[in-house]
Amino acid sequence: MTTDITYSLCGMCNTRCPIEVHSEGGQPRWLCGNRHTPSKQALCPRGAAGLGLYNDDERPLFPLIRTGARGEGKWRKTEWDEALDYIASRLKNIIATHGAQSILWSERPGPYADMSKAFLRGIGSPNYFTHDTSCSYNVNQASFSLTGHGRQSWIYDYAHCRHLVLQGRNVFSSLMVQEANTILNALGKGCVMTAIDVRPTITTSKAQTSLIIRPGTDYAFNLAIIHTLLKHNLYNKAFAETWIADLDALHNFVQPYTPDWAADTCDISAKAITSLVENIAQAAPAVIWHGGWMTSRYTQSFATSRSAYIINALLGSFESQVGLCLAATPNVLEKNGLTLLSSLSPQSQLSTATSDCQAIRHQDPAPHSL
């Protein structure tokens, strides 16, 4: 039987990895990563489980409308036209009774988030929320506050860097298979990896240097790194003179935060801190100090991510082509990008919904993001 290959995107999470769907007789038989992309045939277990989801005889295959009370389990099958009309009618009644601000859309954003935002703008609601306030919001704003670009604007050149520092980032337990494979290939070519964490992980087990610090002391650790770089003139002076403002103010600020001070705070030796500084300074600018992941869950997480980006700046890693590279946009070629669907409707001027957790409106400062 002839095998047909359809190129698509995995829908098992919001990353939307490129995949190949191998089918026989119109039925999918095998899923793998798209071999024509850098990820090759890499697909995480969740993505590979997409075939099982497709063949699940209990998954919904058509719209259902509840006919009984909530929780009673009574539904009837319907067609899409009726289902969409039903939803539209309910939304219209809610808006007419409570206003457009009573509608809220919450999701994990991905390549199709612009459609969700366009829908909300179309009905006049300001309430678009994502999980970023508990995941990436601090690291995103930290990057934006320091560089004018959100975290998604920076491409980490794992393949060519000479020293990679992963701070709280357990990359080998994540679903980012391509990222993990790229780092493994770099390690095989001589890249040095340092893992800083509060617990042993698969990533710390693969690192040449593993530093286990006291929980909540990442910012103190980073301040000692910055102190040592500046005190011993191990930073990239040419880059700093061109691109770093108020370097003297930074130098004065970190004076008290010596490796000895951090050693007591972080429950780690001062020698471990100075050795790391010497190693990354020697490898600079081909150094990546990861800006953080899931660093939105304790008081100093914004400062931790911001200090990580400051370390990258002091090492001259930004735009070094072997460190952190700014993602190209159509503006580089003096071209206009795609017109966003959400830009076709004006942004609502109504106040956003609030709750006991003080939800924050999603804002993505990265110019190329949806």
Number of C-alpha atoms within 10 A of each C-alpha: 6 8 14 15 15 14 14 14 16 22 14 16 13 14 15 15 22 22 27 20 21 17 17 13 10 10 12 17 13 14 21 18 26 21 14 12 13 13 19 14 18 22 22 17 11 13 23 18 13 16 15 10 13 12 11 11 9 8 9 8 10 10 15 15 15 13 11 11 9 8 7 9 9 12 13 10 12 12 11 12 9 12 16 12 11 12 11 12 12 12 16 14 11 15 17 10 10 11 15 21 20 15 19 14 14 12 13 12 18 13 11 11 17 17 14 17 23 19 15 23 22 16 17 20 25 24 26 21 21 20 13 21 17 13 16 19 23 27 27 27 21 27 26 19 12 15 17 13 19 22 24 18 22 18 16 24 20 25 18 20 27 23 26 26 22 23 23 22 21 18 19 19 12 11 16 16 20 19 18 19 17 17 22 16 15 21 22 10 12 12 21 20 24 21 24 23 21 17 14 14 18 12 21 24 12 15 19 12 16 21 20 17 19 16 12 17 17 25 20 21 26 25 25 25 25 25 23 23 22 21 14 10 11 18 25 18 15 11 16 16 11 8 14 17 10 9 14 10 9 15 16 11 12 18 15 14 19 21 26 17 16 24 20 12 16 22 14 18 16 17 12 14 21 17 11 16 20 15 13 25 21 16 17 23 27 26 33 29 25 19 26 25 20 16 25 20 14 10 10 17 22 23 19 27 28 26 25 27 26 23 24 23 23 25 28 24 25 25 15 17 16 20 29 27 16 17 13 12 14 11 10 9 8 8 9 10 10 8 8 14 16 19 12 11 16 11 16 17 10 13 11 18 18 11 7 5 6 8 14 17 17 17 13 18 18 17 11 16 14 17
